[in-house]
Amino acid sequence: MQSTVAAAVQAAAWSGHDTRLVVAAVLGIVVVVVTVSWAKLNPFIALLLGSAVLGLVAGLSVQDIVASFSIGLGDADGTAGGAGKTFADVGILVALGAVLGRFLADSGGASEIVDRIVAKVPGRGLPWALAGAAALVGLPLFFEIGLVLIVPIVLLVAKRTGRPVLALGIPALAGLSVLHGFVPPHPGPLVAIAQLNADLGRTLGFGLLLAIPTVIIAGPLLAPLVSRFGPQDASHLPTSGGDLGGAEEGTRRPSLAATLAVVLLPVVLMLARAVAEIVSSKGNAVHDLLFALGTPLVALLLGAIAAILLLGLGVGMDRHRIGSTIDASLPPIASTLLIIAAGGGFKQVLVDAKVGELVGQQAAALSLSPLILGWLVAVLIRVATGSATVATITAAGIVAPLAGDLSANHLALLALAIGAGSLFFSHVNDVGFWLVKQFFGLTVGQTLKSWSVMETVISVVGLLGVLLLSTVA
C-alpha cells in the first residue's frame, strides 16, 4: 500500500518543466480553437499553426517540430507517427469509403433502402423504421451526404402522415450521427483507431453493439420529447434534397439485396477478421484467409469493387459514368483528408513534446479512467471548435500514452469513448447544426432544443455504454 501511494506521489510530483508543457498544450489548443471558431480558418491551417505554437512553447526546435509533425521524432526506432503515418493509416480508407458511398448515392441504392423499409412499416413504427434505414445508409456514407439523402424522405413521409417533422427527423438524424461517430470507415473512428493503435475489427464490433441502444434512446425514444420544438406541419417545407438521392438518367435502381450486399460486405469482412483473431491462431488456413480479407484496406477495396459491379455496371452505368462517379467521390473529401493528416501531426507534436506522457502520469496518480479522460477532452474540444474530427484527433493524442497498458478490448472502447465525446452538444460553430436547421426549417432556438439535445444524449449514452462494456470486456 505504501509503495502504491509513494508511486502515485512521485508520478504526481510537479516541476517547472511540467508547467511549461501544460502552458504549451493549452496555447496550442487555444490557437486551434480561435483560428477555427473566430478567424473561421480551415482546421487544416489551424492545426498547422497550433502544432507550431505547441512545439515552440514546449521547447522543441523548429527542425524538431517539422520532423515531429511530418513523421515523428521516434522514426529511427520504428515508432513513427505524424501526418504521414496518419494519412497512410486513415486517408486511403476514407477515400475508398467515399467511393463506395458515392455509388450508393448515385445508383439510387440508398433511396432503395429507405423507400423499401418505410413502405412496409405502419405509422407507429415509422420513427423506428427511419432510424434503422438511416443507420444502414450511415454505415458507408458521410453524415452530410446521408443527410441530403434522408431528409427528402423524412419530409415526404411527414407530409403524407401529418406527423410532426422532428418526430420522424430526430430518429433519422440519430441513426446517421451515431454511425458517423462510432463506426468505421467514418473519419473520426478511423483516426481514433489509428492514433491509439486499436484493433479496427474489435472497435467496429463494439461500435455496432453500442450503436443499437444509442440510436434507440436518442432517436425513437427521444423524438416525442423534442418534436414539439419543431414544425408540426411539413407542408411548407421543400422535399428536394439535391441530386444525390436517386439513380441517374439512363440507369435503374439496384435491388435491395444488391444494395445491402455492398453496404455490409466490408463490415462483415472486418468483423470476421476480429472473430478469427479471437477464436483461432495464425497458421490456420481459415484464420489466415479471414485475416487477409478483413484487413481494413482489403475489405474496403472489395467493398468499392462490389459497388462498381453491383451499383455501377449492375444498374446500367457505362464505363464513362463509372469513371465520373469515382472522380466525383474524391474532391469533396480533400479537406477532410488534409485535416486528418494535420491532426496526426498535431498529435505527434503533443507526444514528442511529452505532453501526453505528463497527462498520463497525472491521470494515473489521480486514478482517472482513460475512458472518462478521453471523453472529457473530446467534449471540451468539440464544444470549443465545433469539429468532431479535431476533437477526436486532439483527445486521442492526449490520452495515447495511457493506452499502452490497456487490453485490446479496452483500447477499442477508448476509441469509442473519444468518438462519443466528439459528438457532444453540436451548436452554432458546427456545420451540421446549420444543415439540420436549414433542411428542417427550424429556428436557432428550435435547433438547440432538438438537434443539440439529441447529440448530447448520444454522447452521454455512448459514454455510459462504453463504461458498461468495460466492466465485462
C-alpha positions, 0 to 999 in steps of 0.5 A, a space after each residue: 500500500 505504501 509503495 502504491 501511494 509513494 508511486 502515485 506521489 512521485 508520478 504526481 510530483 510537479 516541476 517547472 518543466 511540467 508547467 511549461 508543457 501544460 502552458 504549451 498544450 493549452 496555447 496550442 489548443 487555444 490557437 486551434 480553437 480561435 483560428 477555427 471558431 473566430 478567424 473561421 480558418 480551415 482546421 487544416 491551417 489551424 492545426 498547422 499553426 497550433 502544432 507550431 505554437 505547441 512545439 515552440 512553447 514546449 521547447 522543441 526546435 523548429 527542425 524538431 517540430 517539422 520532423 515531429 509533425 511530418 513523421 515523428 521524432 521516434 522514426 529511427 526506432 520504428 515508432 513513427 507517427 505524424 501526418 504521414 503515418 496518419 494519412 497512410 493509416 486513415 486517408 486511403 480508407 476514407 477515400 475508398 469509403 467515399 467511393 463506395 458511398 458515392 455509388 450508393 448515392 448515385 445508383 439510387 441504392 440508398 433511396 432503395 433502402 429507405 423507400 423499401 423499409 418505410 413502405 412496409 412499416 405502419 405509422 407507429 413504427 415509422 420513427 423506428 423504421 427511419 432510424 434503422 434505414 438511416 443507420 444502414 445508409 450511415 454505415 458507408 456514407 458521410 453524415 452530410 451526404 446521408 443527410 441530403 439523402 434522408 431528409 427528402 424522405 423524412 419530409 415526404 413521409 411527414 407530409 403524407 402522415 401529418 406527423 410532426 417533422 422532428 418526430 420522424 427527423 430526430 430518429 433519422 438524424 440519430 441513426 446517421 450521427 451515431 454511425 458517423 461517430 462510432 463506426 468505421 470507415 467514418 473519419 473520426 473512428 478511423 483516426 481514433 483507431 489509428 492514433 491509439 493503435 486499436 484493433 479496427 475489427 474489435 472497435 467496429 464490433 463494439 461500435 455496432 453493439 453500442 450503436 443499437 441502444 444509442 440510436 434507440 434512446 436518442 432517436 425513437 425514444 427521444 423524438 416525442 420529447 423534442 418534436 414539439 420544438 419543431 414544425 408540426 406541419 411539413 407542408 411548407 417545407 421543400 422535399 428536394 434534397 439535391 441530386 444525390 438521392 436517386 439513380 441517374 438518367 439512363 440507369 435503374 435502381 439496384 435491388 435491395 439485396 444488391 444494395 445491402 450486399 455492398 453496404 455490409 460486405 466490408 463490415 462483415 469482412 472486418 468483423 470476421 477478421 476480429 472473430 478469427 483473431 479471437 477464436 483461432 491462431 495464425 497458421 490456420 488456413 481459415 484464420 489466415 484467409 479471414 485475416 487477409 480479407 478483413 484487413 481494413 484496406 482489403 475489405 474496403 477495396 472489395 467493398 468499392 469493387 462490389 459497388 462498381 459491379 453491383 451499383 455501377 455496371 449492375 444498374 446500367 452505368 457505362 464505363 464513362 459514368 463509372 469513371 465520373 462517379 469515382 472522380 466525383 467521390 474524391 474532391 469533396 473529401 480533400 479537406 477532410 483528408 488534409 485535416 486528418 493528416 494535420 491532426 496526426 501531426 498535431 498529435 505527434 507534436 503533443 507526444 514528442 513534446 511529452 505532453 501526453 506522457 505528463 497527462 498520463 502520469 497525472 491521470 494515473 496518480 489521480 486514478 482517472 479512467 482513460 475512458 472518462 479522460 478521453 471523453 472529457 477532452 473530446 467534449 471540451 474540444 468539440 464544444 470549443 471548435 465545433 469539429 468532431 474530427 479535431 476533437 477526436 484527433 486532439 483527445 486521442 493524442 492526449 490520452 495515447 500514452 495511457 493506452 499502452 497498458 490497456 487490453 485490446 478490448 479496452 483500447 477499442 472502447 477508448 476509441 469509442 469513448 473519444 468518438 462519443 465525446 466528439 459528438 457532444 452538444 453540436 451548436 452554432 460553430 458546427 456545420 451540421 447544426 446549420 444543415 439540420 436547421 436549414 433542411 428542417 426549417 427550424 429556428 436557432 432556438 428550435 435547433 438547440 432544443 432538438 438537434 443539440 439535445 439529441 447529440 448530447 444524449 448520444 454522447 452521454 449514452 455512448 459514454 455510459 455504454 462504453 463504461 458498461 462494456 468495460 466492466 465485462 470486456 
